[in-house]
Amino acid sequence: MPSKEKVMKVLHEAGKALKAGEIAELSGLPKTEVDKVMKELKKDEEIISPKRCYWEPK
């Protein structure tokens, strides 16, 4: 499964906003990879930040 799909799956299953470190832990991906994927998802407007450093699907 591609990294982008793993990150989105974790965000949808969590049911709450998560930090990048928590996403990395739950997905099993390195934090650097999660940060890269999050940057793409922000650019594509697929995730939003309800409060600083926390992310959830749009």
trRosetta pair geometry for C-beta under 8 A, 3 or more apart (Angstrom, degrees):
i j d omega theta_ij theta_ji phi_ij phi_ji
1 5 5.0 -112 177 85 99 125
1 6 5.5 121 113 -60 116 89
1 9 7.7 -5 162 -9 150 145
2 5 4.9 91 64 8 82 103
2 6 7.2 -147 99 -7 42 88
3 6 5.6 -56 -149 35 35 113
3 7 6.3 33 156 -19 69 105
3 27 7.9 78 -151 156 68 142
3 29 5.8 93 -135 -116 100 150
3 33 5.5 -120 -136 164 147 113
3 34 7.7 -142 -178 -85 114 47
3 36 7.8 25 120 81 152 104
3 37 4.9 -136 129 -74 110 137
4 7 6.0 -56 -151 35 29 109
4 8 6.4 23 154 -13 64 109
4 37 5.3 -172 -91 -148 61 112
4 40 6.7 -66 -103 89 115 136
4 41 7.0 159 -143 -66 92 100
5 8 5.8 -57 -145 41 32 108
5 9 6.1 37 154 -25 66 107
6 9 5.7 -55 -147 34 28 114
6 10 6.5 28 155 -18 63 105
6 27 4.5 101 150 -156 111 118
6 28 7.6 -90 -174 49 142 86
6 29 6.2 129 103 -36 144 125
7 10 5.9 -55 -151 35 30 110
7 11 6.4 28 153 -17 64 108
7 23 5.9 36 -138 177 84 127
7 27 6.0 -21 -83 -81 53 159
7 29 7.4 -46 -66 24 88 150
7 34 6.2 143 -100 -134 119 78
7 37 4.9 166 -17 123 155 141
7 38 6.9 -147 -168 -67 152 70
7 41 6.9 -125 109 -41 136 147
8 11 5.6 -55 -147 38 33 112
8 12 6.2 30 156 -18 67 107
8 41 7.4 173 -73 -112 92 135
8 46 7.1 -48 -101 148 116 131
8 57 6.5 73 -149 -92 80 119
9 12 6.0 -57 -147 38 28 107
9 13 6.1 19 159 -13 65 113
9 27 7.7 120 67 -109 97 99
10 13 6.0 -62 -142 42 26 106
10 14 6.1 35 158 -34 64 107
10 18 7.3 -67 136 42 104 164
10 23 5.4 127 106 -144 144 76
10 26 4.7 127 -142 105 125 123
10 27 4.8 -80 -44 -65 144 95
11 14 5.9 -50 -146 22 26 115
11 18 6.5 -135 -108 27 70 119
11 23 6.9 0 -63 -113 83 115
11 47 6.8 -94 -141 -110 167 115
11 55 6.8 -62 -116 117 125 94
11 56 6.1 153 -170 -144 107 44
11 57 4.9 128 127 -40 124 92
12 57 5.8 18 -76 -13 74 147
14 17 8.0 -168 114 -8 132 3
14 18 5.4 -57 -175 -42 174 124
14 22 8.0 82 -117 133 146 122
14 26 7.3 14 -76 -177 109 178
14 56 7.9 -125 78 -117 119 85
16 56 7.1 -93 156 -96 26 122
17 49 7.7 90 -149 -146 131 48
17 50 5.2 -120 -66 34 150 116
17 51 6.9 124 106 34 164 87
17 54 3.7 61 145 159 122 116
17 55 6.1 150 -157 63 85 19
17 56 4.3 -77 -94 -43 73 108
18 22 4.3 -126 -170 86 104 125
18 23 5.2 125 117 -56 130 85
18 26 7.6 -57 -155 11 159 140
18 54 6.5 140 63 -151 13 77
18 55 6.2 -40 65 59 66 75
18 56 7.3 115 13 -78 70 68
19 22 4.8 95 55 6 77 102
19 23 7.1 -140 96 -5 41 87
19 53 5.5 3 -119 150 95 96
19 54 6.0 -54 -72 -97 62 61
19 55 7.6 108 -114 14 21 85
20 23 5.5 -54 -149 36 35 114
20 24 6.4 39 152 -22 67 103
20 31 6.4 86 137 -154 103 91
20 34 5.3 145 -171 122 90 121
20 35 5.9 47 -168 -80 147 72
20 38 5.9 -66 -108 -35 110 159
20 53 7.6 -90 0 -169 90 77
20 55 7.2 58 -65 8 69 127
21 24 5.6 -50 -149 33 32 113
21 25 6.4 33 152 -19 64 106
21 31 6.1 -7 -105 -112 62 124
22 25 5.6 -53 -148 36 33 113
22 26 6.2 24 157 -12 66 110
23 26 6.0 -61 -144 43 28 105
23 27 5.9 11 163 -7 66 117
23 29 7.9 -22 131 52 82 110
23 34 5.2 145 100 -155 110 137
23 38 7.6 119 72 -69 160 117
23 55 7.4 -15 -46 61 140 119
24 27 6.3 -66 -136 46 22 99
24 29 5.6 -101 -137 78 67 75
24 30 6.6 -18 -152 158 118 17
24 31 4.2 -33 -86 -86 164 66
24 33 7.7 125 -119 61 98 85
24 34 4.4 -109 -76 -14 88 151
25 28 8.0 22 173 -66 23 37
27 34 6.8 143 49 -91 138 112
29 33 4.6 -109 170 83 112 126
29 34 5.3 136 96 -55 119 88
29 37 7.7 17 130 2 163 140
30 33 4.7 93 63 5 82 103
30 34 7.2 -150 97 -5 43 87
31 34 5.3 -53 -147 38 39 114
31 35 6.2 44 153 -24 69 102
32 35 5.7 -50 -149 33 31 114
32 36 6.6 32 151 -19 62 104
33 36 5.7 -54 -153 34 33 113
33 37 6.4 29 152 -16 66 107
34 37 5.8 -57 -146 40 32 109
34 38 6.1 35 154 -24 67 107
35 38 5.7 -52 -144 35 29 113
35 39 6.6 36 154 -24 61 102
36 39 5.8 -52 -156 28 30 114
36 40 7.0 27 148 -14 62 103
37 40 5.7 -55 -156 36 37 111
37 41 6.2 34 149 -18 69 107
38 41 5.5 -55 -144 39 34 112
38 42 6.2 38 155 -22 67 103
38 47 7.0 -62 -147 55 74 153
38 55 6.5 -125 -140 -62 117 172
39 42 5.9 -51 -148 33 28 112
39 43 6.5 29 152 -19 61 107
40 43 5.7 -57 -151 36 31 112
40 44 6.2 17 156 -7 67 111
41 44 5.8 -61 -142 47 30 104
41 46 4.5 -86 -160 62 83 108
41 47 4.5 41 139 4 120 113
42 45 7.4 26 179 -78 33 37
42 46 8.0 -84 -59 43 19 71
42 47 6.1 -54 -77 64 59 97
45 48 7.9 24 -163 -70 66 82
45 58 6.4 35 155 -52 71 161
46 57 6.7 -40 157 -143 75 77
46 58 5.8 -138 -174 10 27 114
47 55 4.9 20 167 -175 130 110
47 56 6.6 159 -156 81 85 26
47 57 5.8 -64 -105 -107 71 38
47 58 6.1 -140 -101 -33 15 84
48 55 7.3 153 79 -149 30 66
48 56 6.3 -28 63 66 77 77
48 57 7.8 34 18 141 80 16
48 58 5.0 99 -21 -94 103 78
49 52 7.0 44 164 -103 126 24
49 53 7.6 92 -151 19 122 14
49 54 6.2 125 -153 75 76 58
49 55 5.6 -42 -93 -94 73 64
49 56 7.9 136 -103 20 28 72
50 54 6.0 -44 54 95 83 115
50 56 6.1 16 -14 17 111 122
51 54 5.1 30 65 35 80 121
